């Protein structure tokens, strides 16, 4: 039997609806029991390559009020078009396994990251039962431990990581999910 492959993904966008421009995709294939990283993907698109790109005003304002230096840095690092970014990510997922049933895609809210990727990829190479949600496992582990979601998240903070850089967000989310998973499967 082929080993299960958990993949944590995080995207950065210029909008919140399913068709919003995704300009960064970061992902790491990892072992949910140990937290070991197997393979990584981190690419940023060059938005100058786009002829027309609908940007959501509230998302742009959010970026400018949250971390405009990071937004500037990310956008200046972009290479290739938005379509190239999506194609490269799809190829990377297919490289991890030729059987979609082996890949479990984790997003911080399956109705954002996973849903946008499902909408925008040519073909969504994830089995319909294999979308996973960081928020759900955090909620369950918090209830088991008797702590709030924020208290649990704070216990996994890493000051060396930059919030809203998708690659750093993926690293943080892996640590959080692995920690929650261990709490949920251990015997009382």
C-alpha positions in Angstrom: 0.0 0.0 0.0 1.2 3.5 -0.9 1.9 5.7 2.1 -0.5 8.5 2.9 0.8 11.9 1.9 -0.3 14.9 3.9 0.2 18.3 2.2 -0.2 21.6 3.9 -1.0 24.5 1.5 -1.4 28.2 2.0 -2.1 30.8 -0.7 -1.9 34.5 -0.9 -4.5 36.3 -3.0 -5.7 39.7 -4.1 -9.3 38.9 -3.4 -11.6 36.5 -1.5 -13.9 34.9 -4.0 -13.1 31.7 -5.8 -11.8 33.4 -8.9 -9.6 35.9 -7.1 -6.0 36.1 -8.3 -3.7 33.8 -6.4 -0.2 35.2 -6.5 1.6 32.9 -4.1 1.2 29.2 -3.4 3.3 27.4 -0.8 3.0 23.8 0.2 4.9 21.2 2.1 4.3 17.4 2.0 4.7 16.1 5.5 4.2 13.2 7.8 1.3 13.9 10.1 2.7 11.7 12.9 6.2 13.1 13.0 6.0 16.4 11.3 8.9 15.4 9.0 8.9 17.4 5.7 9.2 15.4 2.5 9.0 17.9 -0.3 8.1 21.6 -0.7 6.6 24.0 -3.2 6.9 27.8 -3.0 6.2 30.0 -6.0 5.1 33.5 -6.5 3.5 34.8 -9.8 4.5 38.0 -11.5 1.3 40.0 -11.6 2.8 42.3 -14.3 2.4 39.3 -16.7 -1.4 39.7 -16.5 -3.3 41.7 -19.0 -6.4 41.9 -16.8 -6.5 41.0 -13.1 -9.5 41.9 -10.9 -8.2 42.9 -7.5 -10.6 43.2 -4.6 -10.3 46.6 -3.0 -11.0 45.3 0.6 -8.3 42.7 0.2 -5.8 45.2 -1.1 -6.6 47.5 1.8 -6.2 44.6 4.2 -2.7 43.9 2.8 -1.7 47.5 3.0 -2.9 47.7 6.7 -1.5 44.4 7.6 2.0 44.2 6.1 2.6 46.4 3.0 6.3 45.7 3.1 5.7 41.9 2.8 3.2 42.5 0.0 5.7 44.6 -1.9 8.5 42.0 -1.3 6.3 39.1 -2.5 5.0 40.9 -5.6 8.6 41.9 -6.6 9.8 38.3 -6.3 7.1 37.0 -8.7 8.1 35.0 -11.8 5.8 33.6 -14.5 2.1 34.1 -15.0 -0.7 33.2 -12.6 -1.6 30.3 -15.0 2.1 29.1 -14.8 1.8 29.2 -11.0 -1.3 27.1 -11.0 0.0 24.6 -13.6 3.3 24.2 -11.7 1.4 23.5 -8.4 -0.8 21.0 -10.1 2.2 19.2 -11.6 3.9 19.2 -8.2 0.8 17.5 -6.6 0.7 14.9 -9.4 4.5 14.3 -8.9 3.9 13.5 -5.2 1.5 10.6 -6.2 -0.2 9.4 -9.3 -3.2 8.3 -7.1 -5.2 11.2 -5.8 -6.5 8.9 -3.0 -3.1 9.1 -1.3 -2.9 12.9 -1.0 -4.6 14.7 1.9 -4.7 18.5 1.3 -4.8 20.6 4.4 -5.9 24.2 4.2 -6.5 26.8 6.9 -10.2 26.7 6.1 -11.2 24.3 3.3 -13.6 26.9 2.0 -10.8 29.3 1.2 -7.4 27.7 0.2 -8.7 24.3 -1.0 -11.8 25.7 -2.6 -10.0 28.4 -4.6 -7.4 25.9 -5.8 -10.2 23.5 -6.7 -11.9 26.2 -8.7 -8.8 27.5 -10.5 -6.7 24.4 -11.2 -7.3 22.7 -14.6 -8.0 19.5 -12.7 -8.2 19.2 -8.9 -5.9 16.2 -8.2 -7.3 15.6 -4.7 -9.8 12.8 -4.0 -13.1 14.3 -2.8 -12.8 12.8 0.7 -9.2 14.1 1.2 -9.6 17.8 1.8 -8.6 18.6 5.4 -9.1 21.6 7.6 -6.6 23.1 10.1 -9.4 25.0 11.9 -11.4 21.8 12.6 -8.4 19.9 14.1 -7.5 22.9 16.2 -11.0 23.2 17.5 -11.2 19.5 18.4 -7.7 19.5 20.1 -8.6 22.7 22.0 -11.8 21.1 23.3 -9.9 18.0 24.4 -7.2 20.1 26.2 -9.7 22.5 27.7 -8.1 25.6 26.0 -9.3 28.2 23.6 -8.3 28.1 19.9 -6.2 31.2 20.4 -4.4 29.7 23.4 -3.6 26.6 21.5 -2.4 28.5 18.4 -0.3 30.8 20.7 1.5 27.7 22.1 2.8 27.0 18.6 3.9 30.5 17.8 7.4 30.8 16.2 8.8 34.3 16.1 11.2 33.4 13.3 8.2 33.0 10.9 6.6 35.9 9.0 2.8 35.8 9.2 1.1 36.0 5.7 4.1 34.8 3.9 2.5 31.6 2.6 5.6 29.4 3.1 6.1 30.5 6.7 2.3 30.0 7.3 2.6 26.5 6.0 5.5 25.7 8.4 3.5 27.1 11.3 0.3 25.2 10.3 2.2 21.9 10.0 3.5 22.3 13.6 0.1 23.2 14.8 -1.7 20.2 13.0 0.9 17.7 14.0 0.7 18.8 17.7 -3.1 18.7 17.6 -3.1 15.3 15.9 -0.8 13.9 18.6 -3.1 15.3 21.3 -6.2 13.8 19.7 -4.8 10.3 19.2 -3.0 9.9 22.5 -4.8 8.0 25.3 -6.0 9.9 28.3 
